Amino acid sequence: MKRLARHPSALVGAVLLLVVVAASLVGMVATPHDPTAVDPLARMQSPTLAYPLGTDQFGRDILSRVLAGGHLTLATAFFSVLFGLFIGGGIGCLAGYFGRTVDLGVVALMDILLAFPAVLLALGIVAILGGSVTNVIVAVGIATVPVFARVARAAVLSVVVRPYVKAAIAMGCTHRRILARHVLPNILGPMLVLTTTTIATAILIGSALSFLGLGAAPPTPEWGVMLSDARAYMQLGWWLTAAPGVALALVVLALNLLGDGLRDLIDPTSRQVGG
Amino acid sequence: MIRYLLQRLLLLVPVLLGVSVLVFLSLYLTPGDPVTAVVGDVPVSEETRAQLRAQYGFDRPLWEQYLSFLGRALQGDLGYSFRYQRPVLDLVLQNIPQTIQLMLAAIALAVVLGGLVGTVAALRKGSKVDTALMGLATVGLSLPTFWLGMVLLLVFAVNLRWLPAIGSDRPGALLLPAVTLAVGAACIIARFLRGSLLEVLTNDYVVAARSKGMRERRVIGVHAMRNAVIPVLTIVGLQIGNLLAGAVVVETIFTRHGIGQLLLAGITNRDFPIVQGTVLFATVSYVLVNLLVDLLYTVVDPRIRHGGKRS
């Protein structure tokens, strides 16, 4: 933790992420204006004191909408990565630990899933399930499964040959105990790095799906939806596209910086490359 | 070389079969019966439905249906869209030139831009230039493609009026979509190339080349670069998947009639044969392009050509 605080990009990333998450949490309960209240007299206003980020084509306060929409974007990405981490990480661990047929089967299946470009896989799944926030979580989650499975498998493979695992096997520990006590704690590092950067990717994919009209539906204040709404009016005011886009870019940047920092700390061999 | 090629091709067969199984099964995962998925929301008579059921063999065992699906796909029959009243392959072929044009331009831009930035940053390691360039690359990596597209559109097409905003027939129309698509890939290439170059520059043969008085330009250009681009090639290959996906968004923003637009229209209109056909087509192309990239390895790295192992 101390070393993390001294790593410049990790520190900037962590602080930025905390700010965005805190702002989104506040936005869940309180915003300066009602994020969905339509005000015909205050349409398309450029930023003023009353509306610091301007208003949209329905006179809705953009600052309020960005604040209120944050938790939806963040939660969608968080839960889809949780899905990918548990399912992908789980089967990756089992494949790496038990080897043989299990491993062959898992590797073959993951190779097939990886053959699909991730966003295309997510789009295909949304096409099957239909567009909604829950389905976007499932679709993005499935798209991240093979990545987690691969990294977990590789990490487990490098851990099971270590002496302490051999000793545990020799002492007659159960598989469950070896996995939980000896294998899992030692693969947490790489999984943490991957989780951080994958949340960033999941935010980008999830908001792109919303932007394409396949996720959260208007008038829900979600960043991707807001940008999609702004498309028809964007030449009438730059502030329509500025706030939700900057918010998206900031949170993704924060996660990428944090991921880079964590990678440097956890995998010292990459430090020379990471700079 | 031929042995390596055959080996690679053989490894692809199970993957491609697996992809086709998933695409085939997706029809059964849609809610409702498969005939409804095939016709979408186009109203058809009960007669047509029965005819379709017989034609696609929906009453036969699943494996028989799969074999006939695979047989048709191998002959280039990707299904039939009732909404457009045309075979899916026709639609794909009609839309693909736009996407290929966009992707080629984006890859070229990404490789040139990413290559330049990565090389300069590696040569100036630890300097302010390096920090600035890598910081910029991380920011570029974090920009949502659709937002970047909208911003570029707003600035260069709407406000400055330098370039056309939409369509694809006017000169310069390719520039904005290609830049939008290229930025993310360029940043990834820059980061990887920098890391790879730095690693290579510590090798003995670079030290040897320098110590015998070879000019720095030649050390970097000939000895280091050739070894550094090898791992980066894989990244370029994998980026093509991202570009394909990004094309869906970019084609939407810039109203280009490419394969991404076709897929999106398929999803929103619940025209499932189009979804199946385009996903299958795009994925197989992606797999084959990555095979080509793997083969490029053998050109750049003679160790593989001669059957040795990659270090």
Chai-1 contact restraints between the chains, C-beta under 6 A:
chainA,res_idxA,chainB,res_idxB,connection_type,confidence,min_distance_angstrom,max_distance_angstrom,comment,restraint_id
A,D111,B,V15,contact,1.0,0.0,6.0,A-B,restraint_1
A,I112,B,V15,contact,1.0,0.0,6.0,A-B,restraint_2
A,I112,B,G18,contact,1.0,0.0,6.0,A-B,restraint_3
A,I112,B,V19,contact,1.0,0.0,6.0,A-B,restraint_4
A,A115,B,V15,contact,1.0,0.0,6.0,A-B,restraint_5
A,A115,B,V19,contact,1.0,0.0,6.0,A-B,restraint_6
A,A115,B,T283,contact,1.0,0.0,6.0,A-B,restraint_7
A,A115,B,V287,contact,1.0,0.0,6.0,A-B,restraint_8
A,F116,B,T283,contact,1.0,0.0,6.0,A-B,restraint_9
A,P117,B,G241,contact,1.0,0.0,6.0,A-B,restraint_10
A,P117,B,L244,contact,1.0,0.0,6.0,A-B,restraint_11
A,P117,B,A245,contact,1.0,0.0,6.0,A-B,restraint_12
A,P117,B,Y286,contact,1.0,0.0,6.0,A-B,restraint_13
A,V119,B,A245,contact,1.0,0.0,6.0,A-B,restraint_14
A,L120,B,A245,contact,1.0,0.0,6.0,A-B,restraint_15
A,L120,B,V279,contact,1.0,0.0,6.0,A-B,restraint_16
A,L120,B,A282,contact,1.0,0.0,6.0,A-B,restraint_17
A,G124,B,V279,contact,1.0,0.0,6.0,A-B,restraint_18
A,A127,B,I267,contact,1.0,0.0,6.0,A-B,restraint_19
A,A127,B,V275,contact,1.0,0.0,6.0,A-B,restraint_20
A,I128,B,S26,contact,1.0,0.0,6.0,A-B,restraint_21
A,I128,B,L29,contact,1.0,0.0,6.0,A-B,restraint_22
A,I128,B,T30,contact,1.0,0.0,6.0,A-B,restraint_23
A,L204,B,P144,contact,1.0,0.0,6.0,A-B,restraint_24
A,S207,B,P144,contact,1.0,0.0,6.0,A-B,restraint_25
A,A208,B,F146,contact,1.0,0.0,6.0,A-B,restraint_26
A,A208,B,V249,contact,1.0,0.0,6.0,A-B,restraint_27
A,F211,B,F146,contact,1.0,0.0,6.0,A-B,restraint_28
A,M234,B,L154,contact,1.0,0.0,6.0,A-B,restraint_29
A,Q235,B,V158,contact,1.0,0.0,6.0,A-B,restraint_30
A,T241,B,M150,contact,1.0,0.0,6.0,A-B,restraint_31
A,G245,B,W147,contact,1.0,0.0,6.0,A-B,restraint_32
A,L248,B,P144,contact,1.0,0.0,6.0,A-B,restraint_33
A,A249,B,S142,contact,1.0,0.0,6.0,A-B,restraint_34
A,A249,B,L143,contact,1.0,0.0,6.0,A-B,restraint_35
A,V252,B,S142,contact,1.0,0.0,6.0,A-B,restraint_36
A,L253,B,S142,contact,1.0,0.0,6.0,A-B,restraint_37
A,N256,B,T138,contact,1.0,0.0,6.0,A-B,restraint_38
A,N256,B,S142,contact,1.0,0.0,6.0,A-B,restraint_39
A,V273,B,G195,contact,1.0,0.0,6.0,A-B,restraint_40
A,V273,B,L198,contact,1.0,0.0,6.0,A-B,restraint_41
